[in-house]
C-alpha cells in the first residue's frame, strides 16, 4: 500500500471521512459543530487570525475523532474481547478528543468575547 499515487491516497482518506460520518455519532456531532463554527465566522466576520484559530482547532478535533475511530477499530479487530489495557488505550483516545474539544470551546468563548468587546 505504500507509494500509491496521490489520487488513490486521497480516495483512501475520503473513504475514512465517509466511514466516520456514516458510523460514528461523535464525528457527526463534531462535524455539525464545525459547520456551526464556520457559520459563526461568516456571521461575525472576525479578523483573519480568528479564522485561523477556529480552523486549526476545528480540524484538530475532527482529526482526533478520526484517530480515535482508527484506534477503536484496530483494537476491536485485534482483540475483540474485553481487556483492561485495550480499555485504557480506548479511554485515552476518547480523552484526547475531550481535551481538544474543551480547547475548541475555549477558542469559541474567546472569539465571542472579542466580538462582543469590539
MOPAC internal coordinates of N, CA, C and O (Angstrom, degrees):
PM7 1SCF
backbone

  N    0.0000 0     0.00 0     0.00 0    0    0    0
  C    1.4390 1     0.00 0     0.00 0    1    0    0
  C    1.5187 1   112.20 1     0.00 0    2    1    0
  O    1.2310 1   119.72 1   171.24 1    3    2    1
  N    1.3006 1   118.14 1    -8.76 1    3    2    1
  C    1.4702 1   120.09 1  -179.80 1    5    3    2
  C    1.5211 1   110.38 1   -77.16 1    6    5    3
  O    1.2310 1   121.72 1   -23.58 1    7    6    5
  N    1.3232 1   114.31 1   156.42 1    7    6    5
  C    1.4655 1   123.02 1   174.29 1    9    7    6
  C    1.5274 1   113.46 1    60.08 1   10    9    7
  O    1.2310 1   120.85 1  -144.50 1   11   10    9
  N    1.3237 1   115.97 1    35.50 1   11   10    9
  C    1.4628 1   120.52 1   175.12 1   13   11   10
  C    1.5188 1   109.11 1   -77.41 1   14   13   11
  O    1.2310 1   119.91 1   -24.02 1   15   14   13
  N    1.3280 1   117.78 1   155.98 1   15   14   13
  C    1.4663 1   119.93 1   176.60 1   17   15   14
  C    1.5317 1   110.64 1   -63.62 1   18   17   15
  O    1.2310 1   121.32 1   -27.06 1   19   18   17
  N    1.3265 1   115.08 1   152.94 1   19   18   17
  C    1.4612 1   120.24 1  -176.38 1   21   19   18
  C    1.5284 1   113.11 1   -54.18 1   22   21   19
  O    1.2310 1   118.42 1   133.05 1   23   22   21
  N    1.3336 1   120.61 1   -46.95 1   23   22   21
  C    1.4699 1   118.88 1  -179.18 1   25   23   22
  C    1.5321 1   113.19 1   -57.18 1   26   25   23
  O    1.2310 1   120.77 1   144.24 1   27   26   25
  N    1.3202 1   116.13 1   -35.76 1   27   26   25
  C    1.4622 1   119.43 1   178.72 1   29   27   26
  C    1.5253 1   110.94 1   -69.44 1   30   29   27
  O    1.2310 1   120.26 1   137.36 1   31   30   29
  N    1.3252 1   117.11 1   -42.64 1   31   30   29
  C    1.4691 1   120.90 1   177.67 1   33   31   30
  C    1.5225 1   110.51 1   -63.60 1   34   33   31
  O    1.2310 1   120.71 1   141.77 1   35   34   33
  N    1.3277 1   116.26 1   -38.23 1   35   34   33
  C    1.4606 1   120.33 1   177.79 1   37   35   34
  C    1.5328 1   110.41 1   -63.03 1   38   37   35
  O    1.2310 1   120.25 1   139.05 1   39   38   37
  N    1.3263 1   117.12 1   -40.95 1   39   38   37
  C    1.4718 1   120.58 1   177.20 1   41   39   38
  C    1.5241 1   111.04 1   -61.30 1   42   41   39
  O    1.2310 1   120.15 1   140.12 1   43   42   41
  N    1.3338 1   117.31 1   -39.88 1   43   42   41
  C    1.4659 1   120.31 1   177.47 1   45   43   42
  C    1.5407 1   110.18 1   -61.31 1   46   45   43
  O    1.2310 1   120.84 1   133.95 1   47   46   45
  N    1.3224 1   116.00 1   -46.05 1   47   46   45
  C    1.4628 1   120.43 1  -178.83 1   49   47   46
  C    1.5271 1   111.09 1   -63.36 1   50   49   47
  O    1.2310 1   120.47 1   135.65 1   51   50   49
  N    1.3208 1   116.71 1   -44.35 1   51   50   49
  C    1.4681 1   120.29 1   179.17 1   53   51   50
  C    1.5248 1   111.12 1   -65.50 1   54   53   51
  O    1.2310 1   120.31 1   146.93 1   55   54   53
  N    1.3258 1   117.02 1   -33.07 1   55   54   53
  C    1.4689 1   120.49 1   175.99 1   57   55   54
  C    1.5295 1   110.24 1   -64.99 1   58   57   55
  O    1.2310 1   120.22 1   143.01 1   59   58   57
  N    1.3284 1   117.18 1   -36.99 1   59   58   57
  C    1.4636 1   120.64 1   176.64 1   61   59   58
  C    1.5144 1   111.87 1   -64.41 1   62   61   59
  O    1.2310 1   120.59 1   136.84 1   63   62   61
  N    1.3227 1   116.49 1   -43.16 1   63   62   61
  C    1.4662 1   120.25 1   177.76 1   65   63   62
  C    1.5274 1   109.88 1   -64.34 1   66   65   63
  O    1.2310 1   120.58 1   135.63 1   67   66   65
  N    1.3251 1   116.49 1   -44.37 1   67   66   65
  C    1.4677 1   120.35 1   179.40 1   69   67   66
  C    1.5293 1   110.64 1   -60.68 1   70   69   67
  O    1.2310 1   120.24 1   137.97 1   71   70   69
  N    1.3286 1   117.14 1   -42.03 1   71   70   69
  C    1.4638 1   120.30 1   178.27 1   73   71   70
  C    1.5267 1   110.19 1   -60.74 1   74   73   71
  O    1.2310 1   120.70 1   132.03 1   75   74   73
  N    1.3247 1   116.28 1   -47.97 1   75   74   73
  C    1.4640 1   120.00 1  -178.11 1   77   75   74
  C    1.5259 1   110.95 1   -61.62 1   78   77   75
  O    1.2310 1   120.31 1   140.34 1   79   78   77
  N    1.3187 1   117.02 1   -39.66 1   79   78   77
  C    1.4726 1   119.52 1   178.15 1   81   79   78
  C    1.5301 1   111.24 1   -64.62 1   82   81   79
  O    1.2310 1   120.30 1   141.73 1   83   82   81
  N    1.3292 1   117.04 1   -38.27 1   83   82   81
  C    1.4642 1   121.10 1  -179.48 1   85   83   82
  C    1.5252 1   112.13 1   -73.75 1   86   85   83
  O    1.2310 1   120.64 1   136.81 1   87   86   85
  N    1.3212 1   116.37 1   -43.19 1   87   86   85
  C    1.4617 1   120.19 1  -165.30 1   89   87   86
  C    1.5291 1   115.55 1  -104.65 1   90   89   87
  O    1.2310 1   119.99 1   161.25 1   91   90   89
  N    1.3087 1   117.63 1   -18.75 1   91   90   89
  C    1.4646 1   119.66 1  -172.35 1   93   91   90
  C    1.5290 1   111.82 1  -114.52 1   94   93   91
  O    1.2310 1   120.85 1   -70.85 1   95   94   93
  N    1.3177 1   115.99 1   109.15 1   95   94   93
  C    1.4678 1   121.18 1   179.44 1   97   95   94
  C    1.5302 1   111.29 1   -58.94 1   98   97   95
  O    1.2310 1   120.27 1   139.60 1   99   98   97
  N    1.3189 1   117.09 1   -40.40 1   99   98   97
  C    1.4665 1   119.88 1  -179.29 1  101   99   98
  C    1.5272 1   111.39 1   -62.95 1  102  101   99
  O    1.2310 1   120.71 1   141.12 1  103  102  101
  N    1.3266 1   116.25 1   -38.88 1  103  102  101
  C    1.4687 1   118.75 1   179.12 1  105  103  102
  C    1.5268 1   109.99 1   -66.02 1  106  105  103
  O    1.2310 1   120.47 1   138.52 1  107  106  105
  N    1.3352 1   116.71 1   -41.48 1  107  106  105
  C    1.4737 1   119.37 1   177.40 1  109  107  106
  C    1.5206 1   110.69 1   -62.02 1  110  109  107
  O    1.2310 1   120.35 1   138.91 1  111  110  109
  N    1.3213 1   116.94 1   -41.09 1  111  110  109
  C    1.4630 1   120.92 1   178.84 1  113  111  110
  C    1.5280 1   110.56 1   -61.38 1  114  113  111
  O    1.2310 1   120.66 1   134.71 1  115  114  113
  N    1.3294 1   116.35 1   -45.29 1  115  114  113
  C    1.4599 1   119.77 1   179.59 1  117  115  114
  C    1.5315 1   111.39 1   -69.05 1  118  117  115
  O    1.2310 1   120.03 1   146.26 1  119  118  117
  N    1.3210 1   117.55 1   -33.74 1  119  118  117
  C    1.4643 1   119.96 1   176.16 1  121  119  118
  C    1.5302 1   110.50 1   -64.75 1  122  121  119
  O    1.2310 1   120.29 1   141.05 1  123  122  121
  N    1.3340 1   117.05 1   -38.95 1  123  122  121
  C    1.4693 1   120.30 1   175.62 1  125  123  122
  C    1.5293 1   110.80 1   -65.30 1  126  125  123
  O    1.2310 1   120.70 1   139.64 1  127  126  125
  N    1.3204 1   116.27 1   -40.36 1  127  126  125
  C    1.4618 1   119.80 1   176.84 1  129  127  126
  C    1.5278 1   110.63 1   -63.42 1  130  129  127
  O    1.2310 1   120.24 1   143.05 1  131  130  129
  N    1.3153 1   117.15 1   -36.95 1  131  130  129
  C    1.4694 1   121.22 1   177.20 1  133  131  130
  C    1.5220 1   110.46 1   -64.02 1  134  133  131
  O    1.2310 1   120.61 1   137.68 1  135  134  133
  N    1.3327 1   116.44 1   -42.32 1  135  134  133
  C    1.4687 1   120.09 1   177.32 1  137  135  134
  C    1.5255 1   110.45 1   -62.97 1  138  137  135
  O    1.2310 1   120.39 1   139.99 1  139  138  137
  N    1.3299 1   116.85 1   -40.01 1  139  138  137
  C    1.4680 1   120.70 1   177.61 1  141  139  138
  C    1.5248 1   110.59 1   -64.92 1  142  141  139
  O    1.2310 1   120.29 1   141.87 1  143  142  141
  N    1.3202 1   117.05 1   -38.13 1  143  142  141
  C    1.4649 1   120.52 1   178.33 1  145  143  142
  C    1.5252 1   110.59 1   -63.83 1  146  145  143
  O    1.2310 1   120.53 1   138.37 1  147  146  145
  N    1.3240 1   116.60 1   -41.63 1  147  146  145
  C    1.4695 1   120.22 1   178.27 1  149  147  146
  C    1.5185 1   109.98 1   -64.68 1  150  149  147
  O    1.2310 1   120.53 1   137.95 1  151  150  149
  N    1.3278 1   116.59 1   -42.05 1  151  150  149
  C    1.4656 1   120.03 1   177.92 1  153  151  150
  C    1.5332 1   110.84 1   -61.54 1  154  153  151
  O    1.2310 1   120.48 1   138.93 1  155  154  153
  N    1.3139 1   116.69 1   -41.07 1  155  154  153
  C    1.4657 1   120.68 1   178.47 1  157  155  154
  C    1.5257 1   110.90 1   -63.49 1  158  157  155
  O    1.2310 1   120.39 1   139.32 1  159  158  157
  N    1.3217 1   116.87 1   -40.68 1  159  158  157
  C    1.4648 1   119.91 1   177.56 1  161  159  158
  C    1.5272 1   111.30 1   -63.09 1  162  161  159
  O    1.2310 1   120.79 1   137.20 1  163  162  161
  N    1.3127 1   116.10 1   -42.80 1  163  162  161
  C    1.4694 1   119.83 1   179.14 1  165  163  162
  C    1.5273 1   110.06 1   -63.53 1  166  165  163
  O    1.2310 1   120.77 1   138.18 1  167  166  165
  N    1.3224 1   116.13 1   -41.82 1  167  166  165
  C    1.4668 1   120.76 1  -178.24 1  169  167  166
  C    1.5297 1   112.19 1   -70.83 1  170  169  167
  O    1.2310 1   120.19 1   135.29 1  171  170  169
  N    1.3376 1   117.24 1   -44.71 1  171  170  169
  C    1.4668 1   121.25 1  -176.19 1  173  171  170
  C    1.5297 1   113.32 1   -79.72 1  174  173  171
  O    1.2310 1   120.39 1   153.31 1  175  174  173
  N    1.3221 1   116.87 1   -26.69 1  175  174  173
  C    1.4645 1   123.38 1  -177.05 1  177  175  174
  C    1.5400 1   112.42 1    49.03 1  178  177  175
  O    1.2310 1   120.37 1  -121.63 1  179  178  177
  N    1.3179 1   116.89 1    58.37 1  179  178  177
  C    1.4686 1   119.49 1  -179.22 1  181  179  178
  C    1.5322 1   110.83 1   -76.95 1  182  181  179
  O    1.2310 1   121.90 1    -3.63 1  183  182  181
  N    1.3227 1   113.97 1   176.37 1  183  182  181
  C    1.4729 1   120.69 1   176.43 1  185  183  182
  C    1.5321 1   109.79 1   -61.36 1  186  185  183
  O    1.2310 1   120.48 1   -25.21 1  187  186  185
  N    1.3220 1   116.69 1   154.79 1  187  186  185
  C    1.4741 1   120.29 1  -179.03 1  189  187  186
  C    1.5324 1   114.60 1   -54.22 1  190  189  187
  O    1.2310 1   119.74 1   149.13 1  191  190  189
  N    1.3115 1   118.10 1   -30.87 1  191  190  189
  C    1.4667 1   119.61 1   179.99 1  193  191  190
  C    1.5239 1   110.83 1   -61.55 1  194  193  191
  O    1.2310 1   120.33 1   144.77 1  195  194  193
  N    1.3306 1   116.97 1   -35.23 1  195  194  193
  C    1.4629 1   120.44 1   177.48 1  197  195  194
  C    1.5283 1   111.09 1   -67.76 1  198  197  195
  O    1.2310 1   120.45 1   141.21 1  199  198  197
  N    1.3315 1   116.74 1   -38.79 1  199  198  197
  C    1.4566 1   119.85 1   176.04 1  201  199  198
  C    1.5334 1   109.54 1   -58.49 1  202  201  199
  O    1.2310 1   121.08 1   135.94 1  203  202  201
  N    1.3307 1   115.54 1   -44.06 1  203  202  201
  C    1.4651 1   120.00 1  -179.18 1  205  203  202
  C    1.5285 1   111.11 1   -65.32 1  206  205  203
  O    1.2310 1   120.24 1   134.66 1  207  206  205
  N    1.3293 1   117.15 1   -45.34 1  207  206  205
  C    1.4626 1   120.20 1  -179.42 1  209  207  206
  C    1.5264 1   111.64 1   -62.87 1  210  209  207
  O    1.2310 1   120.73 1   134.87 1  211  210  209
  N    1.3147 1   116.21 1   -45.13 1  211  210  209
  C    1.4672 1   119.82 1  -179.93 1  213  211  210
  C    1.5326 1   110.02 1   -66.15 1  214  213  211
  O    1.2310 1   120.27 1   137.81 1  215  214  213
  N    1.3301 1   117.10 1   -42.19 1  215  214  213
  C    1.4716 1   120.22 1   179.83 1  217  215  214
  C    1.5286 1   110.71 1   -62.39 1  218  217  215
  O    1.2310 1   120.08 1   132.51 1  219  218  217
  N    1.3211 1   117.46 1   -47.49 1  219  218  217
  C    1.4668 1   120.47 1  -179.80 1  221  219  218
  C    1.5225 1   111.72 1   -62.72 1  222  221  219
  O    1.2310 1   120.69 1   137.04 1  223  222  221
  N    1.3115 1   116.29 1   -42.96 1  223  222  221
  C    1.4588 1   119.79 1   179.84 1  225  223  222
  C    1.5249 1   110.85 1   -64.98 1  226  225  223
  O    1.2310 1   121.07 1   136.70 1  227  226  225
  N    1.3198 1   115.56 1   -43.30 1  227  226  225
  C    1.4652 1   120.40 1  -178.14 1  229  227  226
  C    1.5198 1   111.45 1   -64.01 1  230  229  227
  O    1.2310 1   120.19 1   131.77 1  231  230  229
  N    1.3180 1   117.24 1   -48.23 1  231  230  229
  C    1.4670 1   118.44 1  -179.08 1  233  231  230
  C    1.5247 1   111.08 1   -68.89 1  234  233  231
  O    1.2310 1   119.70 1   151.29 1  235  234  233
  N    1.3142 1   118.18 1   -28.71 1  235  234  233
  C    1.4677 1   120.01 1   176.19 1  237  235  234
  C    1.5270 1   110.64 1   -65.13 1  238  237  235
  O    1.2310 1   120.19 1   137.45 1  239  238  237
  N    1.3241 1   117.24 1   -42.55 1  239  238  237
  C    1.4654 1   120.37 1   178.29 1  241  239  238
  C    1.5261 1   110.34 1   -64.09 1  242  241  239
  O    1.2310 1   120.48 1   134.37 1  243  242  241
  N    1.3371 1   116.69 1   -45.63 1  243  242  241
  C    1.4655 1   119.68 1   179.26 1  245  243  242
  C    1.5318 1   111.16 1   -62.81 1  246  245  243
  O    1.2310 1   120.47 1   138.78 1  247  246  245
  N    1.3241 1   116.71 1   -41.22 1  247  246  245
  C    1.4646 1   120.17 1   178.20 1  249  247  246
  C    1.5269 1   110.69 1   -64.32 1  250  249  247
  O    1.2310 1   120.23 1   139.55 1  251  250  249
  N    1.3280 1   117.16 1   -40.45 1  251  250  249
  C    1.4678 1   119.81 1   178.11 1  253  251  250
  C    1.5239 1   110.48 1   -62.40 1  254  253  251
  O    1.2310 1   120.33 1   139.83 1  255  254  253
  N    1.3249 1   116.98 1   -40.17 1  255  254  253
  C    1.4671 1   120.30 1   176.45 1  257  255  254
  C    1.5293 1   110.83 1   -60.75 1  258  257  255
  O    1.2310 1   120.72 1   137.07 1  259  258  257
  N    1.3222 1   116.22 1   -42.93 1  259  258  257
  C    1.4728 1   119.94 1   179.47 1  261  259  258
  C    1.5287 1   111.20 1   -64.92 1  262  261  259
  O    1.2310 1   120.26 1   136.99 1  263  262  261
  N    1.3403 1   117.10 1   -43.01 1  263  262  261
  C    1.4709 1   120.03 1   176.64 1  265  263  262
  C    1.5310 1   110.42 1   -62.06 1  266  265  263
  O    1.2310 1   120.39 1   137.89 1  267  266  265
  N    1.3185 1   116.86 1   -42.11 1  267  266  265
  C    1.4571 1   120.53 1   179.85 1  269  267  266
  C    1.5296 1   110.69 1   -63.49 1  270  269  267
  O    1.2310 1   120.58 1   138.28 1  271  270  269
  N    1.3276 1   116.49 1   -41.72 1  271  270  269
  C    1.4652 1   120.22 1   177.03 1  273  271  270
  C    1.5236 1   110.34 1   -62.02 1  274  273  271
  O    1.2310 1   120.40 1   135.61 1  275  274  273
  N    1.3210 1   116.84 1   -44.39 1  275  274  273
  C    1.4664 1   120.67 1   179.32 1  277  275  274
  C    1.5305 1   110.46 1   -61.23 1  278  277  275
  O    1.2310 1   120.41 1   135.17 1  279  278  277
  N    1.3249 1   116.82 1   -44.83 1  279  278  277
  C    1.4600 1   121.10 1   179.30 1  281  279  278
  C    1.5263 1   110.85 1   -60.58 1  282  281  279
  O    1.2310 1   120.51 1   133.41 1  283  282  281
  N    1.3334 1   116.64 1   -46.59 1  283  282  281
  C    1.4586 1   120.25 1  -179.18 1  285  283  282
  C    1.5292 1   111.71 1   -63.72 1  286  285  283
  O    1.2310 1   120.29 1   136.42 1  287  286  285
  N    1.3235 1   117.06 1   -43.58 1  287  286  285
  C    1.4584 1   120.55 1   179.82 1  289  287  286
  C    1.5318 1   111.13 1   -62.54 1  290  289  287
  O    1.2310 1   120.89 1   135.18 1  291  290  289
  N    1.3196 1   115.90 1   -44.82 1  291  290  289
  C    1.4594 1   120.47 1  -179.96 1  293  291  290
  C    1.5270 1   111.02 1   -65.05 1  294  293  291
  O    1.2310 1   120.47 1   134.25 1  295  294  293
  N    1.3252 1   116.70 1   -45.75 1  295  294  293
  C    1.4640 1   120.19 1  -179.41 1  297  295  294
  C    1.5251 1   110.84 1   -62.58 1  298  297  295
  O    1.2310 1   120.34 1   137.34 1  299  298  297
  N    1.3376 1   116.96 1   -42.66 1  299  298  297
  C    1.4619 1   119.81 1  -179.36 1  301  299  298
  C    1.5274 1   111.63 1   -66.46 1  302  301  299
  O    1.2310 1   120.67 1   145.90 1  303  302  301
  N    1.3102 1   116.33 1   -34.10 1  303  302  301
  C    1.4765 1   120.21 1  -179.95 1  305  303  302
  C    1.5293 1   111.17 1   -72.71 1  306  305  303
  O    1.2310 1   120.64 1   137.02 1  307  306  305
  N    1.3358 1   116.38 1   -42.98 1  307  306  305
  C    1.4609 1   119.87 1  -176.90 1  309  307  306
  C    1.5210 1   113.01 1   -78.85 1  310  309  307
  O    1.2310 1   120.70 1   151.74 1  311  310  309
  N    1.3305 1   116.27 1   -28.26 1  311  310  309
  C    1.4623 1   119.70 1  -176.29 1  313  311  310
  C    1.5267 1   108.11 1  -144.69 1  314  313  311
  O    1.2310 1   120.04 1  -102.09 1  315  314  313
  N    1.3397 1   117.54 1    77.91 1  315  314  313
  C    1.4633 1   121.00 1  -172.92 1  317  315  314
  C    1.5361 1   114.45 1   -64.20 1  318  317  315
  O    1.2310 1   120.23 1   149.82 1  319  318  317
  N    1.3159 1   117.17 1   -30.18 1  319  318  317
  C    1.4565 1   118.08 1  -179.94 1  321  319  318
  C    1.5430 1   109.85 1   -81.14 1  322  321  319
  O    1.2310 1   121.54 1   -19.40 1  323  322  321
  N    1.3308 1   114.66 1   160.60 1  323  322  321
  C    1.4603 1   120.28 1  -178.67 1  325  323  322
  C    1.5309 1   110.06 1   -64.98 1  326  325  323
  O    1.2310 1   121.17 1   -41.44 1  327  326  325
  N    1.3318 1   115.36 1   138.56 1  327  326  325
  C    1.4632 1   120.81 1   177.24 1  329  327  326
  C    1.5208 1   107.31 1  -148.30 1  330  329  327
  O    1.2310 1   119.85 1   -43.52 1  331  330  329
  N    1.3324 1   117.89 1   136.48 1  331  330  329
  C    1.4654 1   120.03 1  -175.84 1  333  331  330
  C    1.5330 1   113.51 1   -58.94 1  334  333  331
  O    1.2310 1   119.49 1   141.07 1  335  334  333
  N    1.3161 1   118.57 1   -38.93 1  335  334  333
  C    1.4597 1   119.97 1  -178.85 1  337  335  334
  C    1.5276 1   111.77 1   -72.53 1  338  337  335
  O    1.2310 1   120.38 1   146.10 1  339  338  337
  N    1.3282 1   116.87 1   -33.90 1  339  338  337
  C    1.4682 1   120.08 1   175.26 1  341  339  338
  C    1.5245 1   108.91 1   -65.66 1  342  341  339
  O    1.2310 1   120.44 1   138.70 1  343  342  341
  N    1.3285 1   116.76 1   -41.30 1  343  342  341
  C    1.4640 1   120.84 1   177.85 1  345  343  342
  C    1.5240 1   111.01 1   -59.38 1  346  345  343
  O    1.2310 1   120.32 1   138.12 1  347  346  345
  N    1.3295 1   117.00 1   -41.88 1  347  346  345
  C    1.4616 1   120.81 1   179.21 1  349  347  346
  C    1.5319 1   110.18 1   -63.06 1  350  349  347
  O    1.2310 1   120.26 1   136.78 1  351  350  349
  N    1.3200 1   117.10 1   -43.22 1  351  350  349
  C    1.4705 1   120.28 1   179.13 1  353  351  350
  C    1.5206 1   110.65 1   -61.72 1  354  353  351
  O    1.2310 1   120.52 1   135.72 1  355  354  353
  N    1.3258 1   116.60 1   -44.28 1  355  354  353
  C    1.4653 1   120.37 1   179.18 1  357  355  354
  C    1.5285 1   111.14 1   -66.02 1  358  357  355
  O    1.2310 1   120.58 1   138.27 1  359  358  357
  N    1.3303 1   116.50 1   -41.73 1  359  358  357
  C    1.4655 1   120.09 1   178.45 1  361  359  358
  C    1.5274 1   111.36 1   -62.31 1  362  361  359
  O    1.2310 1   120.50 1   140.25 1  363  362  361
  N    1.3219 1   116.65 1   -39.75 1  363  362  361
  C    1.4681 1   119.98 1   178.50 1  365  363  362
  C    1.5231 1   111.02 1   -66.49 1  366  365  363
  O    1.2310 1   120.12 1   141.66 1  367  366  365
  N    1.3206 1   117.38 1   -38.34 1  367  366  365
  C    1.4634 1   120.16 1   175.52 1  369  367  366
  C    1.5196 1   111.31 1   -61.63 1  370  369  367
  O    1.2310 1   120.69 1   135.13 1  371  370  369
  N    1.3248 1   116.28 1   -44.87 1  371  370  369
  C    1.4604 1   120.42 1   177.58 1  373  371  370
  C    1.5272 1   110.93 1   -64.48 1  374  373  371
  O    1.2310 1   120.35 1   142.51 1  375  374  373
  N    1.3213 1   116.93 1   -37.49 1  375  374  373
  C    1.4646 1   121.03 1   178.91 1  377  375  374
  C    1.5299 1   110.94 1   -64.56 1  378  377  375
  O    1.2310 1   120.30 1   142.17 1  379  378  377
  N    1.3269 1   117.03 1   -37.83 1  379  378  377
  C    1.4666 1   120.03 1   177.68 1  381  379  378
  C    1.5209 1   110.62 1   -61.19 1  382  381  379
  O    1.2310 1   120.35 1   138.00 1  383  382  381
  N    1.3306 1   116.94 1   -42.00 1  383  382  381
  C    1.4620 1   120.49 1   177.17 1  385  383  382
  C    1.5228 1   109.94 1   -63.59 1  386  385  383
  O    1.2310 1   120.26 1   137.37 1  387  386  385
  N    1.3229 1   117.10 1   -42.63 1  387  386  385
  C    1.4605 1   121.01 1   179.93 1  389  387  386
  C    1.5259 1   111.59 1   -61.95 1  390  389  387
  O    1.2310 1   120.38 1   134.71 1  391  390  389
  N    1.3192 1   116.88 1   -45.29 1  391  390  389
  C    1.4690 1   120.84 1  -179.12 1  393  391  390
  C    1.5355 1   110.34 1   -61.95 1  394  393  391
  O    1.2310 1   120.45 1   134.12 1  395  394  393
  N    1.3277 1   116.74 1   -45.88 1  395  394  393
  C    1.4648 1   119.56 1   177.91 1  397  395  394
  C    1.5161 1   111.58 1   -64.70 1  398  397  395
  O    1.2310 1   120.05 1   142.52 1  399  398  397
  N    1.3114 1   117.51 1   -37.48 1  399  398  397
  C    1.4596 1   120.75 1   178.44 1  401  399  398
  C    1.5238 1   111.00 1   -64.26 1  402  401  399
  O    1.2310 1   120.31 1   139.90 1  403  402  401
  N    1.3192 1   117.02 1   -40.10 1  403  402  401
  C    1.4673 1   120.01 1   176.93 1  405  403  402
  C    1.5220 1   110.38 1   -64.37 1  406  405  403
  O    1.2310 1   120.46 1   141.12 1  407  406  405
  N    1.3246 1   116.73 1   -38.88 1  407  406  405
  C    1.4588 1   119.94 1   175.79 1  409  407  406
  C    1.5201 1   111.46 1   -62.54 1  410  409  407
  O    1.2310 1   120.53 1   141.91 1  411  410  409
  N    1.3287 1   116.58 1   -38.09 1  411  410  409
  C    1.4660 1   120.55 1   178.11 1  413  411  410
  C    1.5212 1   110.87 1   -65.05 1  414  413  411
  O    1.2310 1   120.20 1   142.37 1  415  414  413
  N    1.3168 1   117.23 1   -37.63 1  415  414  413
  C    1.4681 1   120.71 1   177.52 1  417  415  414
  C    1.5312 1   110.01 1   -65.12 1  418  417  415
  O    1.2310 1   120.25 1   140.77 1  419  418  417
  N    1.3151 1   117.13 1   -39.23 1  419  418  417
  C    1.4735 1   120.61 1   177.80 1  421  419  418
  C    1.5303 1   110.36 1   -63.66 1  422  421  419
  O    1.2310 1   120.23 1   136.52 1  423  422  421
  N    1.3243 1   117.17 1   -43.48 1  423  422  421
  C    1.4700 1   120.69 1   177.66 1  425  423  422
  C    1.5226 1   109.89 1   -61.92 1  426  425  423
  O    1.2310 1   120.04 1   136.63 1  427  426  425
  N    1.3234 1   117.54 1   -43.37 1  427  426  425
  C    1.4660 1   121.03 1   178.98 1  429  427  426
  C    1.5216 1   111.07 1   -62.05 1  430  429  427
  O    1.2310 1   120.29 1   137.03 1  431  430  429
  N    1.3184 1   117.05 1   -42.97 1  431  430  429
  C    1.4668 1   120.85 1   178.90 1  433  431  430
  C    1.5277 1   110.66 1   -63.71 1  434  433  431
  O    1.2310 1   120.11 1   137.84 1  435  434  433
  N    1.3203 1   117.40 1   -42.16 1  435  434  433
  C    1.4617 1   120.83 1   178.85 1  437  435  434
  C    1.5282 1   110.68 1   -64.35 1  438  437  435
  O    1.2310 1   120.39 1   139.61 1  439  438  437
  N    1.3173 1   116.86 1   -40.39 1  439  438  437
  C    1.4693 1   120.53 1   176.93 1  441  439  438
  C    1.5199 1   110.61 1   -61.05 1  442  441  439
  O    1.2310 1   120.12 1   134.13 1  443  442  441
  N    1.3237 1   117.38 1   -45.87 1  443  442  441
  C    1.4548 1   120.55 1  -179.46 1  445  443  442
  C    1.5276 1   111.25 1   -65.42 1  446  445  443
  O    1.2310 1   120.07 1   138.84 1  447  446  445
  N    1.3187 1   117.47 1   -41.16 1  447  446  445
  C    1.4680 1   120.00 1   177.01 1  449  447  446
  C    1.5182 1   111.13 1   -62.15 1  450  449  447
  O    1.2310 1   120.79 1   138.32 1  451  450  449
  N    1.3173 1   116.09 1   -41.68 1  451  450  449
  C    1.4676 1   120.20 1   178.31 1  453  451  450
  C    1.5284 1   110.68 1   -64.54 1  454  453  451
  O    1.2310 1   120.26 1   138.86 1  455  454  453
  N    1.3176 1   117.10 1   -41.14 1  455  454  453
  C    1.4672 1   121.22 1  -179.91 1  457  455  454
  C    1.5250 1   110.93 1   -65.77 1  458  457  455
  O    1.2310 1   120.48 1   139.92 1  459  458  457
  N    1.3349 1   116.69 1   -40.08 1  459  458  457
  C    1.4592 1   120.21 1   179.62 1  461  459  458
  C    1.5275 1   112.00 1   -70.37 1  462  461  459
  O    1.2310 1   120.49 1   146.42 1  463  462  461
  N    1.3318 1   116.68 1   -33.58 1  463  462  461
  C    1.4625 1   121.13 1   179.82 1  465  463  462
  C    1.5204 1   111.42 1   -74.51 1  466  465  463
  O    1.2310 1   120.59 1   152.90 1  467  466  465
  N    1.3302 1   116.47 1   -27.10 1  467  466  465
  C    1.4704 1   120.75 1  -175.80 1  469  467  466
  C    1.4562 1   111.09 1   -90.02 1  470  469  467
  O    1.2310 1   120.10 1   180.00 1  471  470  469

